[in-house]
């Protein structure tokens, strides 16, 4: 009995462990497919650039991004292969155990059949039954022979089932081995592609190093444009704060005049503006609700562009990972989209500004209570100042630089009051 329990426990344990490993393999396979889809998008963005952009910083960033994605694919392939190796070992152990049990059952079954044949022919069985001292004993002998025969049939059936189980496990092992070979081949191909891409990346780096002074001049120009944009945004924020402060003062003066009027007082309470911080944007009750909803959706905001995209410039000040003389300062994130893509609102709000800034073409500020989102480098504008917009509503078409590198680069910023925020953690991707 103990042996049967041990066998059952072993089979359940190995089956559970195998199922868990298989689930992890499937999960890694899905991650690998997602990484390959990202590589496909990056390739598409690279292919949309002109030959004139062959040695641009943007192109190098895309190449570096693709190499990172390719390395992840190779890493996941290695993880899958390692898990499959463990599956193969587990399957071999399980098959070995089942075959031992099967051989033991065959031996026991054969011995029992031989023993029965040696001691009891059909005639002997009848004599064994009828030679009983009484009817009760005769009945018991007959039942004993029947139970013994039933036991043998069950043993034969169990042996047949075990044989099928062992065969199924061998088939499973063969299938797993084939999967491993496919993965090994994929890893070999991806590694070769990775080596070629790293060689191309190094070539681009060498070309950019030759053009170091020109690249640094371009970066200084972009930095001046970014600083000009920041001044514009801060100016716009200051003007809006001053405007609502004036409205708040006017409201307080009106309240003093009509404080005895309960109905008017109730209406004024709904429109009363209160700033969250000293010198901040004074919000109405509805604007405060919108601001709180915006804050609660951190990490769930939709992408500010339509279609597929890739983030090619991250927030903050950072040293370029490939070019030591390049230090980038970014007040938001830069997104490369496909030609024809549109900017879209990440949340409900109100258009507070539609302006033109040199180097950023058209740009839009949308206010969400005391949060602001900034959409830059638009060739067409679909909204005007004062418009109420909904989440995912298109705001304008992103500019494609057909004369320079044919890239469709979109700049996105997020502010709370006068403080810049890193937009990336706010987005759902």
PyMOL commands that set and color helices and strands:
alter all, ss='L'
color gray80, all
select helices_A, chain A and resi 2-47+51-53+57-119+122-130+135-210+212-257+262-271+285-296+424-426
alter helices_A, ss='H'
color red, helices_A
select strands_A, chain A and resi 274-275+282-283+309-313+316-319+327-330+333-337+342-344+349-357+361-368+371-381+388-389+394-398+408-416+419-421
alter strands_A, ss='S'
color yellow, strands_A
deselect
rebuild
show_as cartoon
